[in-house]
Amino acid sequence: MKSLNSTFLPVVLCFFFIMPIQSFSQNKRQLKPKRSSKIESADKFVDLSYNLYHKVFVHDSLTQVGIEIPADLENELLESAQTDVDSLWEVLPDVIDDIANSGASFINKGRATLNLNKSKKALKYCALYVKQMVVGTKEEE
């Protein structure tokens, strides 16, 4: 029994560490958190993050399928994404202060933190996709 546990643990750990490397692109869309935190700046940051995420996800989905996006639509998408990024930078300085110093309940502060962590995952996906589009892949080189 002891030898089974000693071989099982490394296999499971190897599976968990190698699995994220294999799944570089996202197949399923992340959903925006259902419940708001009632902290205005945190909710606005989450909304703007997911607006940007949905635009990037749609662009990624279309390019993976092989559909060529018209230049005018792509330019409009880029301008809209740039506006979302600018809005995120405007809201960002107030978010942490509002969560820490607001008179909101402990539950609302916790919900705001969870929502921000979810939006962080969405923004990470956006950053990786933009990096991939700008730098390219080894196959393209």
Secondary structure, DSSP 8 states (H G I E B T S, - for coil): -HHHHHHHHHHHHHHHHHHHHH--S--S-----SS--S-HHHHHHHHHHHHHHHHHHHHHHHHHHT----HHHHHHHHHHHHHHHHHHHHHHHHHHHHHHHS---HHHHHHHHHHHHHHHHHHHHHHHHHHHHHH--TTT-
